[in-house]
């Protein structure tokens, strides 16, 4: 039996989820990427193949660290960028990460900023 690494298993979950969800111009996909040093999010129109908006912890600067509070700030930042583009509804793509901790905080920050998903 092949040894499964944690990252390979996450990518397998990501592929399974991506087969079921897709973003459109009216309801784009909110894709999350989490690393040890950063958390970033993109709003993607999959039909056109374009990123409509993006936000990351690096844009906020040295004010917040890569914590739950920092992820919530990134969620609020992407919500404000989406409001400027008149995007209200999105499909949340957690990319195989558990809906817990920083991913959950980012989603709640985006919801508090006005995004619906």
VEXKE-227504 format. One record per atom (N, C-alpha, C): residue number from 1; residue in one letter; atom name; x, y, z. Coordinates in nm, 2 decimals, always signed. Atoms other than C-alpha are relative to their C-alpha. Layout:
% residues N
<NUM; "A"; "CA"; <X; Y; Z>>
...
***
This chain:
% residues 117
<1; "X"; "N"; <+0.08; -0.12; +0.00>>
<1; "X"; "CA"; <+0.00; +0.00; +0.00>>
<1; "X"; "C"; <+0.09; +0.12; +0.00>>
<2; "X"; "N"; <-0.08; -0.12; +0.01>>
<2; "X"; "CA"; <+0.13; +0.34; -0.09>>
<2; "X"; "C"; <-0.02; +0.09; +0.12>>
<3; "X"; "N"; <+0.01; -0.09; -0.12>>
<3; "X"; "CA"; <+0.20; +0.59; +0.19>>
<3; "X"; "C"; <-0.06; +0.13; -0.05>>
<4; "X"; "N"; <+0.07; -0.12; +0.03>>
<4; "X"; "CA"; <-0.04; +0.88; +0.18>>
<4; "X"; "C"; <+0.05; +0.11; +0.09>>
<5; "X"; "N"; <-0.04; -0.11; -0.08>>
<5; "X"; "CA"; <+0.10; +1.21; +0.29>>
<5; "X"; "C"; <-0.13; +0.09; +0.03>>
<6; "X"; "N"; <+0.11; -0.09; -0.03>>
<6; "X"; "CA"; <-0.12; +1.47; +0.45>>
<6; "X"; "C"; <-0.04; +0.09; -0.12>>
<7; "X"; "N"; <+0.02; -0.09; +0.11>>
<7; "X"; "CA"; <-0.08; +1.70; +0.15>>
<7; "X"; "C"; <-0.07; -0.07; -0.12>>
<8; "X"; "N"; <+0.06; +0.07; +0.11>>
<8; "X"; "CA"; <-0.17; +1.43; -0.10>>
<8; "X"; "C"; <-0.15; -0.03; +0.03>>
<9; "X"; "N"; <+0.14; +0.02; -0.03>>
<9; "X"; "CA"; <-0.49; +1.35; +0.09>>
<9; "X"; "C"; <-0.08; +0.12; -0.01>>
<10; "X"; "N"; <+0.07; -0.13; +0.02>>
<10; "X"; "CA"; <-0.58; +1.72; +0.10>>
<10; "X"; "C"; <-0.03; +0.03; -0.15>>
<11; "X"; "N"; <+0.02; -0.02; +0.14>>
<11; "X"; "CA"; <-0.53; +1.74; -0.27>>
<11; "X"; "C"; <-0.11; -0.09; -0.06>>
<12; "X"; "N"; <+0.10; +0.09; +0.04>>
<12; "X"; "CA"; <-0.75; +1.44; -0.32>>
<12; "X"; "C"; <-0.14; +0.05; +0.04>>
<13; "X"; "N"; <+0.13; -0.06; -0.04>>
<13; "X"; "CA"; <-1.03; +1.60; -0.12>>
<13; "X"; "C"; <-0.03; +0.12; -0.08>>
<14; "X"; "N"; <+0.02; -0.12; +0.08>>
<14; "X"; "CA"; <-0.98; +1.92; -0.31>>
<14; "X"; "C"; <-0.05; -0.03; -0.14>>
<15; "X"; "N"; <+0.04; +0.04; +0.13>>
<15; "X"; "CA"; <-1.02; +1.75; -0.64>>
<15; "X"; "C"; <-0.15; -0.05; +0.00>>
<16; "X"; "N"; <+0.14; +0.06; -0.01>>
<16; "X"; "CA"; <-1.34; +1.57; -0.52>>
<16; "X"; "C"; <-0.10; +0.12; +0.02>>
<17; "X"; "N"; <+0.09; -0.11; -0.02>>
<17; "X"; "CA"; <-1.49; +1.90; -0.41>>
<17; "X"; "C"; <-0.01; +0.09; -0.12>>
<18; "X"; "N"; <-0.01; -0.08; +0.12>>
<18; "X"; "CA"; <-1.38; +2.09; -0.72>>
<18; "X"; "C"; <-0.08; -0.06; -0.12>>
<19; "X"; "N"; <+0.08; +0.07; +0.10>>
<19; "X"; "CA"; <-1.56; +1.83; -0.94>>
<19; "X"; "C"; <-0.15; +0.04; +0.02>>
<20; "X"; "N"; <+0.14; -0.03; -0.03>>
<20; "X"; "CA"; <-1.89; +1.94; -0.78>>
<20; "X"; "C"; <-0.03; +0.15; +0.00>>
<21; "X"; "N"; <+0.03; -0.14; -0.01>>
<21; "X"; "CA"; <-1.86; +2.32; -0.75>>
<21; "X"; "C"; <+0.08; +0.08; -0.11>>
<22; "X"; "N"; <-0.06; -0.08; +0.10>>
<22; "X"; "CA"; <-1.78; +2.59; -1.00>>
<22; "X"; "C"; <-0.06; +0.14; +0.01>>
<23; "X"; "N"; <+0.04; -0.14; -0.01>>
<23; "X"; "CA"; <-1.79; +2.97; -1.01>>
<23; "X"; "C"; <-0.05; +0.05; -0.13>>
<24; "X"; "N"; <+0.04; -0.07; +0.12>>
<24; "X"; "CA"; <-1.98; +3.18; -1.26>>
<24; "X"; "C"; <+0.02; +0.15; +0.02>>
<25; "X"; "N"; <-0.02; -0.14; -0.01>>
<25; "X"; "CA"; <-1.98; +3.55; -1.33>>
<25; "X"; "C"; <-0.10; +0.06; +0.11>>
<26; "X"; "N"; <+0.10; -0.05; -0.10>>
<26; "X"; "CA"; <-2.30; +3.60; -1.11>>
<26; "X"; "C"; <+0.03; -0.05; +0.14>>
<27; "X"; "N"; <-0.02; +0.06; -0.13>>
<27; "X"; "CA"; <-2.19; +3.37; -0.83>>
<27; "X"; "C"; <+0.14; -0.07; -0.01>>
<28; "X"; "N"; <-0.14; +0.05; +0.02>>
<28; "X"; "CA"; <-1.80; +3.33; -0.84>>
<28; "X"; "C"; <+0.04; -0.09; +0.12>>
<29; "X"; "N"; <-0.05; +0.09; -0.10>>
<29; "X"; "CA"; <-1.60; +3.08; -0.64>>
<29; "X"; "C"; <+0.10; +0.07; +0.09>>
<30; "X"; "N"; <-0.10; -0.06; -0.10>>
<30; "X"; "CA"; <-1.42; +3.20; -0.32>>
<30; "X"; "C"; <+0.09; -0.11; +0.05>>
<31; "X"; "N"; <-0.10; +0.11; -0.02>>
<31; "X"; "CA"; <-1.11; +2.98; -0.31>>
<31; "X"; "C"; <+0.10; +0.04; +0.11>>
<32; "X"; "N"; <-0.09; -0.02; -0.11>>
<32; "X"; "CA"; <-0.90; +2.96; +0.01>>
<32; "X"; "C"; <+0.13; -0.07; -0.02>>
<33; "X"; "N"; <-0.12; +0.07; -0.01>>
<33; "X"; "CA"; <-0.53; +2.88; +0.03>>
<33; "X"; "C"; <+0.07; +0.04; +0.14>>
<34; "X"; "N"; <-0.05; -0.02; -0.13>>
<34; "X"; "CA"; <-0.37; +2.83; +0.37>>
<34; "X"; "C"; <+0.14; -0.06; +0.00>>
<35; "X"; "N"; <-0.13; +0.05; -0.02>>
<35; "X"; "CA"; <+0.00; +2.79; +0.44>>
<35; "X"; "C"; <+0.05; +0.03; +0.15>>
<36; "X"; "N"; <-0.05; -0.03; -0.14>>
<36; "X"; "CA"; <+0.22; +2.81; +0.76>>
<36; "X"; "C"; <+0.02; +0.15; +0.03>>
<37; "X"; "N"; <-0.03; -0.15; -0.02>>
<37; "X"; "CA"; <+0.30; +3.18; +0.70>>
<37; "X"; "C"; <-0.10; +0.09; -0.05>>
<38; "X"; "N"; <+0.09; -0.09; +0.06>>
<38; "X"; "CA"; <+0.01; +3.32; +0.51>>
<38; "X"; "C"; <-0.14; -0.07; -0.02>>
<39; "X"; "N"; <+0.13; +0.05; +0.04>>
<39; "X"; "CA"; <-0.36; +3.28; +0.42>>
<39; "X"; "C"; <-0.05; +0.09; -0.11>>
<40; "X"; "N"; <+0.05; -0.08; +0.11>>
<40; "X"; "CA"; <-0.50; +3.40; +0.09>>
<40; "X"; "C"; <-0.13; -0.05; -0.05>>
<41; "X"; "N"; <+0.13; +0.03; +0.06>>
<41; "X"; "CA"; <-0.83; +3.40; -0.09>>
<41; "X"; "C"; <-0.01; +0.07; -0.13>>
<42; "X"; "N"; <+0.03; -0.05; +0.13>>
<42; "X"; "CA"; <-0.94; +3.45; -0.45>>
<42; "X"; "C"; <-0.14; -0.01; -0.03>>
<43; "X"; "N"; <+0.13; +0.01; +0.05>>
<43; "X"; "CA"; <-1.27; +3.52; -0.61>>
<43; "X"; "C"; <+0.01; -0.03; -0.15>>
<44; "X"; "N"; <-0.03; +0.05; +0.14>>
<44; "X"; "CA"; <-1.27; +3.33; -0.94>>
<44; "X"; "C"; <-0.13; -0.03; -0.08>>
<45; "X"; "N"; <+0.10; +0.04; +0.10>>
<45; "X"; "CA"; <-1.50; +3.31; -1.24>>
<45; "X"; "C"; <+0.05; -0.11; -0.08>>
<46; "X"; "N"; <-0.05; +0.11; +0.07>>
<46; "X"; "CA"; <-1.44; +2.96; -1.36>>
<46; "X"; "C"; <-0.04; -0.01; -0.15>>
<47; "X"; "N"; <+0.05; +0.01; +0.14>>
<47; "X"; "CA"; <-1.64; +2.99; -1.68>>
<47; "X"; "C"; <+0.09; +0.08; -0.09>>
<48; "X"; "N"; <-0.09; -0.09; +0.08>>
<48; "X"; "CA"; <-1.42; +3.28; -1.81>>
<48; "X"; "C"; <+0.15; -0.03; +0.04>>
<49; "X"; "N"; <-0.13; +0.03; -0.04>>
<49; "X"; "CA"; <-1.11; +3.15; -1.62>>
<49; "X"; "C"; <+0.08; +0.12; +0.05>>
<50; "X"; "N"; <-0.06; -0.13; -0.05>>
<50; "X"; "CA"; <-1.04; +3.49; -1.45>>
<50; "X"; "C"; <-0.01; +0.01; +0.15>>
<51; "X"; "N"; <+0.01; -0.04; -0.14>>
<51; "X"; "CA"; <-0.96; +3.59; -1.10>>
<51; "X"; "C"; <-0.06; +0.14; +0.01>>
<52; "X"; "N"; <+0.06; -0.13; -0.01>>
<52; "X"; "CA"; <-1.19; +3.88; -1.01>>
<52; "X"; "C"; <+0.05; +0.08; +0.11>>
<53; "X"; "N"; <-0.06; -0.07; -0.11>>
<53; "X"; "CA"; <-1.04; +3.97; -0.68>>
<53; "X"; "C"; <+0.08; -0.09; +0.09>>
<54; "X"; "N"; <-0.08; +0.08; -0.08>>
<54; "X"; "CA"; <-0.78; +3.85; -0.44>>
<54; "X"; "C"; <+0.04; +0.08; +0.12>>
<55; "X"; "N"; <-0.04; -0.06; -0.13>>
<55; "X"; "CA"; <-0.67; +3.92; -0.08>>
<55; "X"; "C"; <+0.09; -0.10; +0.07>>
<56; "X"; "N"; <-0.08; +0.09; -0.08>>
<56; "X"; "CA"; <-0.40; +3.79; +0.15>>
<56; "X"; "C"; <+0.05; +0.07; +0.12>>
<57; "X"; "N"; <-0.05; -0.06; -0.12>>
<57; "X"; "CA"; <-0.24; +3.85; +0.48>>
<57; "X"; "C"; <+0.11; +0.10; -0.02>>
<58; "X"; "N"; <-0.11; -0.09; +0.04>>
<58; "X"; "CA"; <+0.05; +4.02; +0.31>>
<58; "X"; "C"; <-0.05; +0.14; -0.03>>
<59; "X"; "N"; <+0.06; -0.13; +0.03>>
<59; "X"; "CA"; <-0.18; +4.30; +0.19>>
<59; "X"; "C"; <-0.03; +0.08; +0.12>>
<60; "X"; "N"; <+0.03; -0.07; -0.12>>
<60; "X"; "CA"; <-0.27; +4.39; +0.54>>
<60; "X"; "C"; <+0.12; +0.05; +0.07>>
<61; "X"; "N"; <-0.13; -0.04; -0.05>>
<61; "X"; "CA"; <+0.09; +4.41; +0.64>>
<61; "X"; "C"; <+0.03; -0.06; +0.14>>
<62; "X"; "N"; <-0.05; +0.05; -0.12>>
<62; "X"; "CA"; <+0.26; +4.36; +0.97>>
<62; "X"; "C"; <-0.09; +0.02; +0.12>>
<63; "X"; "N"; <+0.09; -0.03; -0.11>>
<63; "X"; "CA"; <-0.05; +4.46; +1.18>>
<63; "X"; "C"; <-0.04; -0.13; +0.07>>
<64; "X"; "N"; <+0.05; +0.13; -0.06>>
<64; "X"; "CA"; <-0.17; +4.10; +1.23>>
<64; "X"; "C"; <+0.08; -0.12; -0.05>>
<65; "X"; "N"; <-0.07; +0.12; +0.03>>
<65; "X"; "CA"; <-0.01; +3.76; +1.23>>
<65; "X"; "C"; <-0.09; -0.10; -0.06>>
<66; "X"; "N"; <+0.08; +0.11; +0.06>>
<66; "X"; "CA"; <-0.12; +3.44; +1.07>>
<66; "X"; "C"; <-0.07; -0.08; +0.10>>
<67; "X"; "N"; <+0.08; +0.06; -0.10>>
<67; "X"; "CA"; <-0.38; +3.37; +1.33>>
<67; "X"; "C"; <-0.15; +0.01; -0.04>>
<68; "X"; "N"; <+0.15; +0.00; +0.03>>
<68; "X"; "CA"; <-0.76; +3.34; +1.35>>
<68; "X"; "C"; <-0.04; +0.15; -0.02>>
<69; "X"; "N"; <+0.03; -0.14; +0.02>>
<69; "X"; "CA"; <-0.77; +3.72; +1.39>>
<69; "X"; "C"; <+0.04; +0.05; -0.13>>
<70; "X"; "N"; <-0.05; -0.04; +0.14>>
<70; "X"; "CA"; <-0.56; +3.77; +1.08>>
<70; "X"; "C"; <-0.08; -0.05; -0.11>>
<71; "X"; "N"; <+0.08; +0.06; +0.10>>
<71; "X"; "CA"; <-0.77; +3.53; +0.88>>
<71; "X"; "C"; <-0.14; +0.08; -0.01>>
<72; "X"; "N"; <+0.12; -0.07; +0.00>>
<72; "X"; "CA"; <-1.08; +3.72; +0.98>>
<72; "X"; "C"; <+0.01; +0.14; -0.07>>
<73; "X"; "N"; <-0.03; -0.13; +0.07>>
<73; "X"; "CA"; <-0.92; +4.05; +0.86>>
<73; "X"; "C"; <+0.00; -0.02; -0.15>>
<74; "X"; "N"; <-0.01; +0.04; +0.14>>
<74; "X"; "CA"; <-0.85; +3.88; +0.53>>
<74; "X"; "C"; <-0.14; -0.02; -0.06>>
<75; "X"; "N"; <+0.14; +0.02; +0.05>>
<75; "X"; "CA"; <-1.21; +3.78; +0.50>>
<75; "X"; "C"; <-0.08; +0.13; -0.01>>
<76; "X"; "N"; <+0.07; -0.14; +0.01>>
<76; "X"; "CA"; <-1.33; +4.14; +0.57>>
<76; "X"; "C"; <+0.06; +0.07; -0.12>>
<77; "X"; "N"; <-0.06; -0.06; +0.11>>
<77; "X"; "CA"; <-1.08; +4.26; +0.31>>
<77; "X"; "C"; <-0.06; -0.05; -0.14>>
<78; "X"; "N"; <+0.06; +0.05; +0.13>>
<78; "X"; "CA"; <-1.21; +4.03; +0.03>>
<78; "X"; "C"; <-0.14; +0.04; -0.01>>
<79; "X"; "N"; <+0.14; -0.04; +0.01>>
<79; "X"; "CA"; <-1.57; +4.12; +0.12>>
<79; "X"; "C"; <-0.01; +0.14; -0.04>>
<80; "X"; "N"; <+0.00; -0.14; +0.05>>
<80; "X"; "CA"; <-1.49; +4.49; +0.07>>
<80; "X"; "C"; <+0.04; +0.01; -0.14>>
<81; "X"; "N"; <-0.04; +0.00; +0.14>>
<81; "X"; "CA"; <-1.32; +4.42; -0.26>>
<81; "X"; "C"; <-0.11; -0.05; -0.09>>
<82; "X"; "N"; <+0.11; +0.06; +0.07>>
<82; "X"; "CA"; <-1.62; +4.21; -0.37>>
<82; "X"; "C"; <-0.11; +0.11; +0.00>>
<83; "X"; "N"; <+0.11; -0.10; -0.01>>
<83; "X"; "CA"; <-1.86; +4.49; -0.26>>
<83; "X"; "C"; <+0.03; +0.11; -0.11>>
<84; "X"; "N"; <-0.04; -0.09; +0.11>>
<84; "X"; "CA"; <-1.66; +4.73; -0.49>>
<84; "X"; "C"; <-0.03; -0.05; -0.14>>
<85; "X"; "N"; <+0.03; +0.06; +0.13>>
<85; "X"; "CA"; <-1.71; +4.49; -0.78>>
<85; "X"; "C"; <-0.15; -0.04; -0.01>>
<86; "X"; "N"; <+0.14; +0.03; -0.01>>
<86; "X"; "CA"; <-2.08; +4.45; -0.68>>
<86; "X"; "C"; <-0.03; -0.15; -0.01>>
<87; "X"; "N"; <+0.01; +0.14; -0.02>>
<87; "X"; "CA"; <-2.04; +4.08; -0.60>>
<87; "X"; "C"; <-0.06; -0.03; +0.14>>
<88; "X"; "N"; <+0.06; +0.03; -0.13>>
<88; "X"; "CA"; <-2.28; +3.96; -0.33>>
<88; "X"; "C"; <+0.00; -0.15; +0.04>>
<89; "X"; "N"; <+0.01; +0.15; -0.02>>
<89; "X"; "CA"; <-2.31; +3.58; -0.37>>
<89; "X"; "C"; <+0.13; -0.06; -0.05>>
<90; "X"; "N"; <-0.11; +0.08; +0.04>>
<90; "X"; "CA"; <-2.02; +3.34; -0.38>>
<90; "X"; "C"; <-0.02; -0.14; +0.04>>
<91; "X"; "N"; <+0.00; +0.14; -0.04>>
<91; "X"; "CA"; <-1.96; +2.97; -0.36>>
<91; "X"; "C"; <+0.13; -0.02; +0.08>>
<92; "X"; "N"; <-0.12; +0.02; -0.08>>
<92; "X"; "CA"; <-1.71; +2.88; -0.08>>
<92; "X"; "C"; <+0.07; -0.13; -0.03>>
<93; "X"; "N"; <-0.08; +0.11; +0.03>>
<93; "X"; "CA"; <-1.43; +2.65; -0.18>>
<93; "X"; "C"; <+0.12; +0.00; +0.11>>
<94; "X"; "N"; <-0.09; +0.01; -0.11>>
<94; "X"; "CA"; <-1.23; +2.54; +0.13>>
<94; "X"; "C"; <+0.13; -0.08; -0.04>>
<95; "X"; "N"; <-0.12; +0.07; +0.07>>
<95; "X"; "CA"; <-0.98; +2.34; -0.10>>
<95; "X"; "C"; <+0.05; -0.12; +0.09>>
<96; "X"; "N"; <-0.04; +0.12; -0.08>>
<96; "X"; "CA"; <-0.98; +2.03; +0.12>>
<96; "X"; "C"; <+0.04; +0.03; +0.14>>
<97; "X"; "N"; <-0.03; -0.03; -0.14>>
<97; "X"; "CA"; <-0.90; +2.21; +0.44>>
<97; "X"; "C"; <-0.12; -0.02; +0.09>>
<98; "X"; "N"; <+0.11; +0.02; -0.09>>
<98; "X"; "CA"; <-1.12; +2.14; +0.74>>
<98; "X"; "C"; <-0.06; +0.14; +0.03>>
<99; "X"; "N"; <+0.07; -0.12; -0.03>>
<99; "X"; "CA"; <-1.38; +2.41; +0.81>>
<99; "X"; "C"; <+0.02; +0.02; +0.15>>
<100; "X"; "N"; <-0.04; -0.01; -0.14>>
<100; "X"; "CA"; <-1.21; +2.50; +1.14>>
<100; "X"; "C"; <+0.12; +0.10; +0.01>>
<101; "X"; "N"; <-0.11; -0.09; -0.02>>
<101; "X"; "CA"; <-0.98; +2.76; +1.28>>
<101; "X"; "C"; <+0.01; +0.12; -0.09>>
<102; "X"; "N"; <-0.02; -0.11; +0.09>>
<102; "X"; "CA"; <-0.84; +3.00; +1.02>>
<102; "X"; "C"; <-0.09; +0.00; -0.11>>
<103; "X"; "N"; <+0.09; +0.01; +0.11>>
<103; "X"; "CA"; <-1.05; +2.88; +0.74>>
<103; "X"; "C"; <-0.14; +0.05; +0.04>>
<104; "X"; "N"; <+0.13; -0.04; -0.05>>
<104; "X"; "CA"; <-1.37; +2.92; +0.95>>
<104; "X"; "C"; <+0.00; +0.15; +0.03>>
<105; "X"; "N"; <-0.01; -0.15; -0.03>>
<105; "X"; "CA"; <-1.25; +3.27; +1.07>>
<105; "X"; "C"; <-0.01; +0.08; -0.13>>
<106; "X"; "N"; <+0.00; -0.07; +0.13>>
<106; "X"; "CA"; <-1.19; +3.38; +0.71>>
<106; "X"; "C"; <-0.15; +0.00; -0.05>>
<107; "X"; "N"; <+0.14; +0.00; +0.05>>
<107; "X"; "CA"; <-1.54; +3.27; +0.61>>
<107; "X"; "C"; <-0.09; +0.09; +0.08>>
<108; "X"; "N"; <+0.08; -0.08; -0.09>>
<108; "X"; "CA"; <-1.70; +3.44; +0.91>>
<108; "X"; "C"; <+0.03; +0.15; -0.02>>
<109; "X"; "N"; <-0.03; -0.14; +0.03>>
<109; "X"; "CA"; <-1.51; +3.76; +0.83>>
<109; "X"; "C"; <-0.06; +0.05; -0.13>>
<110; "X"; "N"; <+0.06; -0.03; +0.13>>
<110; "X"; "CA"; <-1.63; +3.75; +0.47>>
<110; "X"; "C"; <-0.15; +0.02; +0.02>>
<111; "X"; "N"; <+0.15; -0.02; -0.02>>
<111; "X"; "CA"; <-1.99; +3.70; +0.59>>
<111; "X"; "C"; <-0.03; +0.13; +0.07>>
<112; "X"; "N"; <+0.02; -0.13; -0.07>>
<112; "X"; "CA"; <-1.96; +3.99; +0.83>>
<112; "X"; "C"; <+0.02; +0.12; -0.09>>
<113; "X"; "N"; <-0.03; -0.11; +0.10>>
<113; "X"; "CA"; <-1.83; +4.20; +0.54>>
<113; "X"; "C"; <-0.11; +0.01; -0.10>>
<114; "X"; "N"; <+0.11; -0.01; +0.09>>
<114; "X"; "CA"; <-2.15; +4.13; +0.35>>
<114; "X"; "C"; <-0.01; -0.10; -0.11>>
<115; "X"; "N"; <+0.01; +0.11; +0.10>>
<115; "X"; "CA"; <-2.08; +3.82; +0.13>>
<115; "X"; "C"; <-0.10; -0.10; +0.05>>
<116; "X"; "N"; <+0.10; +0.10; -0.03>>
<116; "X"; "CA"; <-2.35; +3.56; +0.11>>
<116; "X"; "C"; <+0.05; -0.13; -0.06>>
<117; "X"; "N"; <-0.03; +0.13; +0.05>>
<117; "X"; "CA"; <-2.26; +3.19; +0.08>>
<117; "X"; "C"; <-0.05; -0.11; +0.09>>
***
